[in-house]
C-alpha cells in the first residue's frame, strides 16, 4: 500500500512536469501539463500534505515542514533538462 508521503511525491512530480518514475520531463503537449490539471495536482499535493500533518499530530510527533520532506521519485537518472 502506498503511503500519503509517497503519493504526495508522485503528485508533486507530475505537477512540475516530471515523470515520477523515469525523472524525464513530460511532453509540453501532455494533458498533465495543461494549466487546469497542474492546478488540480498542486491542490491534491497540498491536501496530502495536510493529511500528513494531521496524522503526525495524532501520533504526537511534529510534522516535517514541506520543504524538508524528501521526494520519493524513483528516477535512476536526472531529467534531460537538468543533465548537463
mmCIF file as gemmi writes it, N, C-alpha and C atoms, coordinates in Angstrom:
data_model
loop_
_atom_site.group_PDB
_atom_site.id
_atom_site.type_symbol
_atom_site.label_atom_id
_atom_site.label_alt_id
_atom_site.label_comp_id
_atom_site.label_asym_id
_atom_site.label_entity_id
_atom_site.label_seq_id
_atom_site.pdbx_PDB_ins_code
_atom_site.Cartn_x
_atom_site.Cartn_y
_atom_site.Cartn_z
_atom_site.occupancy
_atom_site.B_iso_or_equiv
_atom_site.pdbx_formal_charge
_atom_site.auth_seq_id
_atom_site.auth_asym_id
_atom_site.pdbx_PDB_model_num
ATOM 1 N N . UNK Axp A 1 ? 0.84 -1.182 0 1 0 ? 1 A 1
ATOM 2 C CA . UNK Axp A 1 ? 0 0 0 1 0 ? 1 A 1
ATOM 3 C C . UNK Axp A 1 ? 0.882 1.241 0 1 0 ? 1 A 1
ATOM 4 N N . UNK Axp A 2 ? 0.496 2.224 -0.77 1 0 ? 2 A 1
ATOM 5 C CA . UNK Axp A 2 ? 1.272 3.454 -0.882 1 0 ? 2 A 1
ATOM 6 C C . UNK Axp A 2 ? 0.956 4.389 0.283 1 0 ? 2 A 1
ATOM 7 N N . UNK Axp A 3 ? 1.989 5.006 0.823 1 0 ? 3 A 1
ATOM 8 C CA . UNK Axp A 3 ? 1.803 5.963 1.918 1 0 ? 3 A 1
ATOM 9 C C . UNK Axp A 3 ? 1.398 7.324 1.345 1 0 ? 3 A 1
ATOM 10 N N . UNK Axp A 4 ? 0.773 8.165 2.166 1 0 ? 4 A 1
ATOM 11 C CA . UNK Axp A 4 ? 0.442 9.521 1.71 1 0 ? 4 A 1
ATOM 12 C C . UNK Axp A 4 ? 1.687 10.313 1.292 1 0 ? 4 A 1
ATOM 13 N N . UNK Axp A 5 ? 2.814 10.077 1.945 1 0 ? 5 A 1
ATOM 14 C CA . UNK Axp A 5 ? 4.051 10.783 1.576 1 0 ? 5 A 1
ATOM 15 C C . UNK Axp A 5 ? 4.514 10.377 0.179 1 0 ? 5 A 1
ATOM 16 N N . UNK Axp A 6 ? 4.42 9.08 -0.12 1 0 ? 6 A 1
ATOM 17 C CA . UNK Axp A 6 ? 4.806 8.613 -1.459 1 0 ? 6 A 1
ATOM 18 C C . UNK Axp A 6 ? 3.853 9.173 -2.512 1 0 ? 6 A 1
ATOM 19 N N . UNK Axp A 7 ? 2.562 9.161 -2.207 1 0 ? 7 A 1
ATOM 20 C CA . UNK Axp A 7 ? 1.572 9.69 -3.145 1 0 ? 7 A 1
ATOM 21 C C . UNK Axp A 7 ? 1.819 11.174 -3.392 1 0 ? 7 A 1
ATOM 22 N N . UNK Axp A 8 ? 2.137 11.903 -2.335 1 0 ? 8 A 1
ATOM 23 C CA . UNK Axp A 8 ? 2.396 13.339 -2.474 1 0 ? 8 A 1
ATOM 24 C C . UNK Axp A 8 ? 3.601 13.593 -3.374 1 0 ? 8 A 1
ATOM 25 N N . UNK Axp A 9 ? 4.643 12.818 -3.205 1 0 ? 9 A 1
ATOM 26 C CA . UNK Axp A 9 ? 5.831 12.992 -4.045 1 0 ? 9 A 1
ATOM 27 C C . UNK Axp A 9 ? 5.518 12.744 -5.516 1 0 ? 9 A 1
ATOM 28 N N . UNK Axp A 10 ? 4.709 11.736 -5.783 1 0 ? 10 A 1
ATOM 29 C CA . UNK Axp A 10 ? 4.338 11.435 -7.17 1 0 ? 10 A 1
ATOM 30 C C . UNK Axp A 10 ? 3.488 12.551 -7.749 1 0 ? 10 A 1
ATOM 31 N N . UNK Axp A 11 ? 2.504 13.004 -6.989 1 0 ? 11 A 1
ATOM 32 C CA . UNK Axp A 11 ? 1.619 14.075 -7.463 1 0 ? 11 A 1
ATOM 33 C C . UNK Axp A 11 ? 2.421 15.358 -7.698 1 0 ? 11 A 1
ATOM 34 N N . UNK Axp A 12 ? 3.347 15.674 -6.791 1 0 ? 12 A 1
ATOM 35 C CA . UNK Axp A 12 ? 4.176 16.87 -6.956 1 0 ? 12 A 1
ATOM 36 C C . UNK Axp A 12 ? 5.054 16.786 -8.201 1 0 ? 12 A 1
ATOM 37 N N . UNK Axp A 13 ? 5.635 15.632 -8.435 1 0 ? 13 A 1
ATOM 38 C CA . UNK Axp A 13 ? 6.465 15.461 -9.63 1 0 ? 13 A 1
ATOM 39 C C . UNK Axp A 13 ? 5.632 15.712 -10.887 1 0 ? 13 A 1
ATOM 40 N N . UNK Axp A 14 ? 4.443 15.141 -10.926 1 0 ? 14 A 1
ATOM 41 C CA . UNK Axp A 14 ? 3.568 15.36 -12.083 1 0 ? 14 A 1
ATOM 42 C C . UNK Axp A 14 ? 3.197 16.835 -12.216 1 0 ? 14 A 1
ATOM 43 N N . UNK Axp A 15 ? 2.953 17.487 -11.092 1 0 ? 15 A 1
ATOM 44 C CA . UNK Axp A 15 ? 2.565 18.901 -11.122 1 0 ? 15 A 1
ATOM 45 C C . UNK Axp A 15 ? 3.665 19.789 -11.696 1 0 ? 15 A 1
ATOM 46 N N . UNK Axp A 16 ? 4.921 19.418 -11.472 1 0 ? 16 A 1
ATOM 47 C CA . UNK Axp A 16 ? 6.007 20.243 -12.015 1 0 ? 16 A 1
ATOM 48 C C . UNK Axp A 16 ? 6.464 19.763 -13.384 1 0 ? 16 A 1
ATOM 49 N N . UNK Axp A 17 ? 5.739 18.767 -13.923 1 0 ? 17 A 1
ATOM 50 C CA . UNK Axp A 17 ? 6.019 18.337 -15.289 1 0 ? 17 A 1
ATOM 51 C C . UNK Axp A 17 ? 7.088 17.272 -15.435 1 0 ? 17 A 1
ATOM 52 N N . UNK Axp A 18 ? 7.255 16.455 -14.403 1 0 ? 18 A 1
ATOM 53 C CA . UNK Axp A 18 ? 8.28 15.404 -14.427 1 0 ? 18 A 1
ATOM 54 C C . UNK Axp A 18 ? 7.615 14.048 -14.253 1 0 ? 18 A 1
ATOM 55 N N . UNK Axp A 19 ? 8.026 13.08 -15.053 1 0 ? 19 A 1
ATOM 56 C CA . UNK Axp A 19 ? 7.564 11.704 -14.894 1 0 ? 19 A 1
ATOM 57 C C . UNK Axp A 19 ? 8.158 11.181 -13.593 1 0 ? 19 A 1
ATOM 58 N N . UNK Axp A 20 ? 7.327 10.804 -12.615 1 0 ? 20 A 1
ATOM 59 C CA . UNK Axp A 20 ? 7.861 10.399 -11.31 1 0 ? 20 A 1
ATOM 60 C C . UNK Axp A 20 ? 8.642 9.083 -11.329 1 0 ? 20 A 1
ATOM 61 N N . UNK Axp A 21 ? 8.493 8.291 -12.354 1 0 ? 21 A 1
ATOM 62 C CA . UNK Axp A 21 ? 9.22 7.026 -12.411 1 0 ? 21 A 1
ATOM 63 C C . UNK Axp A 21 ? 10.546 7.137 -13.136 1 0 ? 21 A 1
ATOM 64 N N . UNK Axp A 22 ? 10.569 7.9 -14.222 1 0 ? 22 A 1
ATOM 65 C CA . UNK Axp A 22 ? 11.799 7.994 -15.002 1 0 ? 22 A 1
ATOM 66 C C . UNK Axp A 22 ? 12.593 9.262 -14.72 1 0 ? 22 A 1
ATOM 67 N N . UNK Axp A 23 ? 11.942 10.282 -14.187 1 0 ? 23 A 1
ATOM 68 C CA . UNK Axp A 23 ? 12.609 11.561 -13.974 1 0 ? 23 A 1
ATOM 69 C C . UNK Axp A 23 ? 12.658 12.42 -15.222 1 0 ? 23 A 1
ATOM 70 N N . UNK Axp A 24 ? 12.105 11.921 -16.319 1 0 ? 24 A 1
ATOM 71 C CA . UNK Axp A 24 ? 12.103 12.665 -17.596 1 0 ? 24 A 1
ATOM 72 C C . UNK Axp A 24 ? 11.044 13.759 -17.544 1 0 ? 24 A 1
ATOM 73 N N . UNK Axp A 25 ? 11.311 14.84 -18.246 1 0 ? 25 A 1
ATOM 74 C CA . UNK Axp A 25 ? 10.313 15.898 -18.376 1 0 ? 25 A 1
ATOM 75 C C . UNK Axp A 25 ? 9.164 15.389 -19.233 1 0 ? 25 A 1
ATOM 76 N N . UNK Axp A 26 ? 7.956 15.761 -18.846 1 0 ? 26 A 1
ATOM 77 C CA . UNK Axp A 26 ? 6.787 15.382 -19.64 1 0 ? 26 A 1
ATOM 78 C C . UNK Axp A 26 ? 6.732 16.242 -20.892 1 0 ? 26 A 1
ATOM 79 N N . UNK Axp A 27 ? 6.134 15.714 -21.917 1 0 ? 27 A 1
ATOM 80 C CA . UNK Axp A 27 ? 5.951 16.45 -23.165 1 0 ? 27 A 1
ATOM 81 C C . UNK Axp A 27 ? 5.126 17.706 -22.91 1 0 ? 27 A 1
ATOM 82 N N . UNK Axp A 28 ? 5.462 18.777 -23.608 1 0 ? 28 A 1
ATOM 83 C CA . UNK Axp A 28 ? 4.695 20.022 -23.491 1 0 ? 28 A 1
ATOM 84 C C . UNK Axp A 28 ? 3.236 19.807 -23.844 1 0 ? 28 A 1
ATOM 85 N N . UNK Axp A 29 ? 2.947 18.785 -24.632 1 0 ? 29 A 1
ATOM 86 C CA . UNK Axp A 29 ? 1.586 18.533 -25.107 1 0 ? 29 A 1
ATOM 87 C C . UNK Axp A 29 ? 0.833 17.538 -24.237 1 0 ? 29 A 1
ATOM 88 N N . UNK Axp A 30 ? 1.463 17.022 -23.206 1 0 ? 30 A 1
ATOM 89 C CA . UNK Axp A 30 ? 0.81 16.052 -22.327 1 0 ? 30 A 1
ATOM 90 C C . UNK Axp A 30 ? -0.323 16.724 -21.571 1 0 ? 30 A 1
ATOM 91 N N . UNK Axp A 31 ? -1.391 15.989 -21.363 1 0 ? 31 A 1
ATOM 92 C CA . UNK Axp A 31 ? -2.542 16.535 -20.644 1 0 ? 31 A 1
ATOM 93 C C . UNK Axp A 31 ? -2.133 16.992 -19.24 1 0 ? 31 A 1
ATOM 94 N N . UNK Axp A 32 ? -1.141 16.35 -18.672 1 0 ? 32 A 1
ATOM 95 C CA . UNK Axp A 32 ? -0.689 16.726 -17.332 1 0 ? 32 A 1
ATOM 96 C C . UNK Axp A 32 ? -0.002 18.08 -17.295 1 0 ? 32 A 1
ATOM 97 N N . UNK Axp A 33 ? 0.274 18.677 -18.43 1 0 ? 33 A 1
ATOM 98 C CA . UNK Axp A 33 ? 0.906 19.998 -18.492 1 0 ? 33 A 1
ATOM 99 C C . UNK Axp A 33 ? -0.122 21.106 -18.7 1 0 ? 33 A 1
ATOM 100 N N . UNK Axp A 34 ? -1.403 20.749 -18.84 1 0 ? 34 A 1
ATOM 101 C CA . UNK Axp A 34 ? -2.46 21.746 -19.02 1 0 ? 34 A 1
ATOM 102 C C . UNK Axp A 34 ? -2.642 22.517 -17.709 1 0 ? 34 A 1
ATOM 103 N N . UNK Axp A 35 ? -2.81 23.836 -17.774 1 0 ? 35 A 1
ATOM 104 C CA . UNK Axp A 35 ? -2.887 24.653 -16.552 1 0 ? 35 A 1
ATOM 105 C C . UNK Axp A 35 ? -3.917 24.176 -15.523 1 0 ? 35 A 1
ATOM 106 N N . UNK Axp A 36 ? -5.106 23.78 -15.968 1 0 ? 36 A 1
ATOM 107 C CA . UNK Axp A 36 ? -6.135 23.331 -15.026 1 0 ? 36 A 1
ATOM 108 C C . UNK Axp A 36 ? -5.698 22.048 -14.316 1 0 ? 36 A 1
ATOM 109 N N . UNK Axp A 37 ? -5.05 21.169 -15.053 1 0 ? 37 A 1
ATOM 110 C CA . UNK Axp A 37 ? -4.593 19.905 -14.476 1 0 ? 37 A 1
ATOM 111 C C . UNK Axp A 37 ? -3.452 20.169 -13.495 1 0 ? 37 A 1
ATOM 112 N N . UNK Axp A 38 ? -2.543 21.061 -13.851 1 0 ? 38 A 1
ATOM 113 C CA . UNK Axp A 38 ? -1.421 21.398 -12.964 1 0 ? 38 A 1
ATOM 114 C C . UNK Axp A 38 ? -1.957 21.985 -11.66 1 0 ? 38 A 1
ATOM 115 N N . UNK Axp A 39 ? -2.93 22.894 -11.75 1 0 ? 39 A 1
ATOM 116 C CA . UNK Axp A 39 ? -3.52 23.473 -10.532 1 0 ? 39 A 1
ATOM 117 C C . UNK Axp A 39 ? -4.17 22.382 -9.671 1 0 ? 39 A 1
ATOM 118 N N . UNK Axp A 40 ? -4.874 21.451 -10.311 1 0 ? 40 A 1
ATOM 119 C CA . UNK Axp A 40 ? -5.517 20.36 -9.57 1 0 ? 40 A 1
ATOM 120 C C . UNK Axp A 40 ? -4.467 19.479 -8.88 1 0 ? 40 A 1
ATOM 121 N N . UNK Axp A 41 ? -3.359 19.228 -9.564 1 0 ? 41 A 1
ATOM 122 C CA . UNK Axp A 41 ? -2.3 18.411 -8.97 1 0 ? 41 A 1
ATOM 123 C C . UNK Axp A 41 ? -1.67 19.109 -7.759 1 0 ? 41 A 1
ATOM 124 N N . UNK Axp A 42 ? -1.437 20.42 -7.857 1 0 ? 42 A 1
ATOM 125 C CA . UNK Axp A 42 ? -0.882 21.141 -6.714 1 0 ? 42 A 1
ATOM 126 C C . UNK Axp A 42 ? -1.877 21.159 -5.552 1 0 ? 42 A 1
ATOM 127 N N . UNK Axp A 43 ? -3.168 21.301 -5.858 1 0 ? 43 A 1
ATOM 128 C CA . UNK Axp A 43 ? -4.19 21.258 -4.823 1 0 ? 43 A 1
ATOM 129 C C . UNK Axp A 43 ? -4.192 19.886 -4.14 1 0 ? 43 A 1
ATOM 130 N N . UNK Axp A 44 ? -4.095 18.834 -4.923 1 0 ? 44 A 1
ATOM 131 C CA . UNK Axp A 44 ? -4.038 17.478 -4.368 1 0 ? 44 A 1
ATOM 132 C C . UNK Axp A 44 ? -2.795 17.306 -3.497 1 0 ? 44 A 1
ATOM 133 N N . UNK Axp A 45 ? -1.685 17.858 -3.935 1 0 ? 45 A 1
ATOM 134 C CA . UNK Axp A 45 ? -0.45 17.773 -3.162 1 0 ? 45 A 1
ATOM 135 C C . UNK Axp A 45 ? -0.612 18.465 -1.81 1 0 ? 45 A 1
ATOM 136 N N . UNK Axp A 46 ? -1.231 19.639 -1.807 1 0 ? 46 A 1
ATOM 137 C CA . UNK Axp A 46 ? -1.463 20.351 -0.541 1 0 ? 46 A 1
ATOM 138 C C . UNK Axp A 46 ? -2.404 19.57 0.367 1 0 ? 46 A 1
ATOM 139 N N . UNK Axp A 47 ? -3.419 18.928 -0.221 1 0 ? 47 A 1
ATOM 140 C CA . UNK Axp A 47 ? -4.347 18.126 0.578 1 0 ? 47 A 1
ATOM 141 C C . UNK Axp A 47 ? -3.619 16.948 1.224 1 0 ? 47 A 1
ATOM 142 N N . UNK Axp A 48 ? -2.751 16.303 0.467 1 0 ? 48 A 1
ATOM 143 C CA . UNK Axp A 48 ? -1.959 15.205 1.027 1 0 ? 48 A 1
ATOM 144 C C . UNK Axp A 48 ? -1.027 15.709 2.123 1 0 ? 48 A 1
ATOM 145 N N . UNK Axp A 49 ? -0.447 16.885 1.929 1 0 ? 49 A 1
ATOM 146 C CA . UNK Axp A 49 ? 0.428 17.47 2.942 1 0 ? 49 A 1
ATOM 147 C C . UNK Axp A 49 ? -0.353 17.729 4.231 1 0 ? 49 A 1
ATOM 148 N N . UNK Axp A 50 ? -1.572 18.251 4.1 1 0 ? 50 A 1
ATOM 149 C CA . UNK Axp A 50 ? -2.412 18.488 5.275 1 0 ? 50 A 1
ATOM 150 C C . UNK Axp A 50 ? -2.74 17.18 5.985 1 0 ? 50 A 1
ATOM 151 N N . UNK Axp A 51 ? -3.042 16.153 5.207 1 0 ? 51 A 1
ATOM 152 C CA . UNK Axp A 51 ? -3.343 14.846 5.799 1 0 ? 51 A 1
ATOM 153 C C . UNK Axp A 51 ? -2.129 14.312 6.549 1 0 ? 51 A 1
ATOM 154 N N . UNK Axp A 52 ? -0.953 14.487 5.974 1 0 ? 52 A 1
ATOM 155 C CA . UNK Axp A 52 ? 0.275 14.043 6.647 1 0 ? 52 A 1
ATOM 156 C C . UNK Axp A 52 ? 0.481 14.805 7.954 1 0 ? 52 A 1
ATOM 157 N N . UNK Axp A 53 ? 0.227 16.1 7.939 1 0 ? 53 A 1
ATOM 158 C CA . UNK Axp A 53 ? 0.389 16.916 9.15 1 0 ? 53 A 1
ATOM 159 C C . UNK Axp A 53 ? -0.581 16.475 10.237 1 0 ? 53 A 1
ATOM 160 N N . UNK Axp A 54 ? -1.844 16.234 9.851 1 0 ? 54 A 1
ATOM 161 C CA . UNK Axp A 54 ? -2.842 15.779 10.833 1 0 ? 54 A 1
ATOM 162 C C . UNK Axp A 54 ? -2.458 14.419 11.405 1 0 ? 54 A 1
ATOM 163 N N . UNK Axp A 55 ? -1.942 13.541 10.553 1 0 ? 55 A 1
ATOM 164 C CA . UNK Axp A 55 ? -1.52 12.214 11.006 1 0 ? 55 A 1
ATOM 165 C C . UNK Axp A 55 ? -0.382 12.322 12.008 1 0 ? 55 A 1
ATOM 166 N N . UNK Axp A 56 ? 0.569 13.186 11.725 1 0 ? 56 A 1
ATOM 167 C CA . UNK Axp A 56 ? 1.701 13.392 12.644 1 0 ? 56 A 1
ATOM 168 C C . UNK Axp A 56 ? 1.213 13.94 13.978 1 0 ? 56 A 1
ATOM 169 N N . UNK Axp A 57 ? 0.27 14.897 13.934 1 0 ? 57 A 1
ATOM 170 C CA . UNK Axp A 57 ? -0.247 15.485 15.175 1 0 ? 57 A 1
ATOM 171 C C . UNK Axp A 57 ? -0.96 14.44 16.02 1 0 ? 57 A 1
ATOM 172 N N . UNK Axp A 58 ? -1.723 13.549 15.352 1 0 ? 58 A 1
ATOM 173 C CA . UNK Axp A 58 ? -2.426 12.485 16.078 1 0 ? 58 A 1
ATOM 174 C C . UNK Axp A 58 ? -1.445 11.535 16.739 1 0 ? 58 A 1
ATOM 175 N N . UNK Axp A 59 ? -0.326 11.311 16.097 1 0 ? 59 A 1
ATOM 176 C CA . UNK Axp A 59 ? 0.679 10.396 16.643 1 0 ? 59 A 1
ATOM 177 C C . UNK Axp A 59 ? 1.561 11.074 17.682 1 0 ? 59 A 1
ATOM 178 N N . UNK Axp A 60 ? 1.328 12.352 17.909 1 0 ? 60 A 1
ATOM 179 C CA . UNK Axp A 60 ? 2.082 13.063 18.925 1 0 ? 60 A 1
ATOM 180 C C . UNK Axp A 60 ? 3.419 13.602 18.469 1 0 ? 60 A 1
ATOM 181 N N . UNK Axp A 61 ? 3.745 13.419 17.213 1 0 ? 61 A 1
ATOM 182 C CA . UNK Axp A 61 ? 5.007 13.936 16.682 1 0 ? 61 A 1
ATOM 183 C C . UNK Axp A 61 ? 4.792 15.261 15.995 1 0 ? 61 A 1
ATOM 184 N N . UNK Axp A 62 ? 5.857 15.807 15.554 1 0 ? 62 A 1
ATOM 185 C CA . UNK Axp A 62 ? 5.773 17.054 14.8 1 0 ? 62 A 1
ATOM 186 C C . UNK Axp A 62 ? 5.853 16.734 13.326 1 0 ? 62 A 1
ATOM 187 N N . UNK Axp A 63 ? 5.023 17.412 12.558 1 0 ? 63 A 1
ATOM 188 C CA . UNK Axp A 63 ? 5.044 17.229 11.109 1 0 ? 63 A 1
ATOM 189 C C . UNK Axp A 63 ? 6.289 17.894 10.545 1 0 ? 63 A 1
ATOM 190 N N . UNK Axp A 64 ? 6.928 17.231 9.625 1 0 ? 64 A 1
ATOM 191 C CA . UNK Axp A 64 ? 8.099 17.813 8.972 1 0 ? 64 A 1
ATOM 192 C C . UNK Axp A 64 ? 7.639 18.922 8.035 1 0 ? 64 A 1
ATOM 193 N N . UNK Axp A 65 ? 8.35 20.046 8.012 1 0 ? 65 A 1
ATOM 194 C CA . UNK Axp A 65 ? 7.993 21.09 7.056 1 0 ? 65 A 1
ATOM 195 C C . UNK Axp A 65 ? 8.05 20.551 5.638 1 0 ? 65 A 1
ATOM 196 N N . UNK Axp A 66 ? 7.177 21.058 4.786 1 0 ? 66 A 1
ATOM 197 C CA . UNK Axp A 66 ? 7.073 20.553 3.413 1 0 ? 66 A 1
ATOM 198 C C . UNK Axp A 66 ? 8.418 20.582 2.697 1 0 ? 66 A 1
ATOM 199 N N . UNK Axp A 67 ? 9.215 21.606 2.928 1 0 ? 67 A 1
ATOM 200 C CA . UNK Axp A 67 ? 10.482 21.734 2.222 1 0 ? 67 A 1
ATOM 201 C C . UNK Axp A 67 ? 11.479 20.659 2.657 1 0 ? 67 A 1
ATOM 202 N N . UNK Axp A 68 ? 11.249 20.056 3.835 1 0 ? 68 A 1
ATOM 203 C CA . UNK Axp A 68 ? 12.192 19.07 4.33 1 0 ? 68 A 1
ATOM 204 C C . UNK Axp A 68 ? 11.761 17.64 4.056 1 0 ? 68 A 1
ATOM 205 N N . UNK Axp A 69 ? 10.574 17.458 3.505 1 0 ? 69 A 1
ATOM 206 C CA . UNK Axp A 69 ? 10.115 16.117 3.169 1 0 ? 69 A 1
ATOM 207 C C . UNK Axp A 69 ? 10.791 15.715 1.863 1 0 ? 69 A 1
ATOM 208 N N . UNK Axp A 70 ? 11.629 14.69 1.89 1 0 ? 70 A 1
ATOM 209 C CA . UNK Axp A 70 ? 12.364 14.326 0.671 1 0 ? 70 A 1
ATOM 210 C C . UNK Axp A 70 ? 11.432 13.751 -0.393 1 0 ? 70 A 1
ATOM 211 N N . UNK Axp A 71 ? 11.673 14.078 -1.647 1 0 ? 71 A 1
ATOM 212 C CA . UNK Axp A 71 ? 10.851 13.495 -2.708 1 0 ? 71 A 1
ATOM 213 C C . UNK Axp A 71 ? 11.134 12.008 -2.839 1 0 ? 71 A 1
ATOM 214 N N . UNK Axp A 72 ? 10.12 11.264 -3.223 1 0 ? 72 A 1
ATOM 215 C CA . UNK Axp A 72 ? 10.27 9.819 -3.365 1 0 ? 72 A 1
ATOM 216 C C . UNK Axp A 72 ? 10.136 9.464 -4.84 1 0 ? 72 A 1
ATOM 217 N N . UNK Axp A 73 ? 10.804 10.192 -5.665 1 0 ? 73 A 1
ATOM 218 C CA . UNK Axp A 73 ? 10.771 9.932 -7.09 1 0 ? 73 A 1
ATOM 219 C C . UNK Axp A 73 ? 11.747 8.797 -7.37 1 0 ? 73 A 1
ATOM 220 N N . UNK Axp A 74 ? 11.316 7.824 -8.13 1 0 ? 74 A 1
ATOM 221 C CA . UNK Axp A 74 ? 12.103 6.623 -8.36 1 0 ? 74 A 1
ATOM 222 C C . UNK Axp A 74 ? 12.963 6.775 -9.611 1 0 ? 74 A 1
ATOM 223 N N . UNK Axp A 75 ? 13.464 7.948 -9.842 1 0 ? 75 A 1
ATOM 224 C CA . UNK Axp A 75 ? 14.272 8.193 -11.034 1 0 ? 75 A 1
ATOM 225 C C . UNK Axp A 75 ? 15.668 7.615 -10.848 1 0 ? 75 A 1
ATOM 226 N N . UNK Axp A 76 ? 16.163 7 -11.884 1 0 ? 76 A 1
ATOM 227 C CA . UNK Axp A 76 ? 17.516 6.453 -11.861 1 0 ? 76 A 1
ATOM 228 C C . UNK Axp A 76 ? 18.504 7.426 -12.509 1 0 ? 76 A 1
ATOM 229 N N . UNK Axp A 77 ? 17.962 8.411 -13.18 1 0 ? 77 A 1
ATOM 230 C CA . UNK Axp A 77 ? 18.825 9.402 -13.832 1 0 ? 77 A 1
ATOM 231 C C . UNK Axp A 77 ? 18.15 10.758 -13.754 1 0 ? 77 A 1
ATOM 232 N N . UNK Axp A 78 ? 18.931 11.785 -13.961 1 0 ? 78 A 1
ATOM 233 C CA . UNK Axp A 78 ? 18.416 13.138 -13.891 1 0 ? 78 A 1
ATOM 234 C C . UNK Axp A 78 ? 17.586 13.449 -15.132 1 0 ? 78 A 1
ATOM 235 N N . UNK Axp A 79 ? 16.571 14.329 -14.983 1 0 ? 79 A 1
ATOM 236 C CA . UNK Axp A 79 ? 15.807 14.729 -16.158 1 0 ? 79 A 1
ATOM 237 C C . UNK Axp A 79 ? 16.733 15.36 -17.2 1 0 ? 79 A 1
ATOM 238 N N . UNK Axp A 80 ? 16.38 15.165 -18.444 1 0 ? 80 A 1
ATOM 239 C CA . UNK Axp A 80 ? 17.227 15.694 -19.52 1 0 ? 80 A 1
ATOM 240 C C . UNK Axp A 80 ? 17.48 17.179 -19.374 1 0 ? 80 A 1
ATOM 241 N N . UNK Axp A 81 ? 16.479 17.923 -18.93 1 0 ? 81 A 1
ATOM 242 C CA . UNK Axp A 81 ? 16.633 19.374 -18.814 1 0 ? 81 A 1
ATOM 243 C C . UNK Axp A 81 ? 17.661 19.73 -17.742 1 0 ? 81 A 1
ATOM 244 N N . UNK Axp A 82 ? 17.868 18.847 -16.754 1 0 ? 82 A 1
ATOM 245 C CA . UNK Axp A 82 ? 18.82 19.137 -15.688 1 0 ? 82 A 1
ATOM 246 C C . UNK Axp A 82 ? 20.196 18.517 -15.923 1 0 ? 82 A 1
ATOM 247 N N . UNK Axp A 83 ? 20.245 17.536 -16.781 1 0 ? 83 A 1
ATOM 248 C CA . UNK Axp A 83 ? 21.537 16.886 -17.067 1 0 ? 83 A 1
ATOM 249 C C . UNK Axp A 83 ? 22.379 17.787 -17.949 1 0 ? 83 A 1
ATOM 250 N N . UNK Axp A 84 ? 23.528 18.098 -17.468 1 0 ? 84 A 1
ATOM 251 C CA . UNK Axp A 84 ? 24.416 18.964 -18.26 1 0 ? 84 A 1
ATOM 252 C C . UNK Axp A 84 ? 25.856 18.61 -18.014 1 0 ? 84 A 1
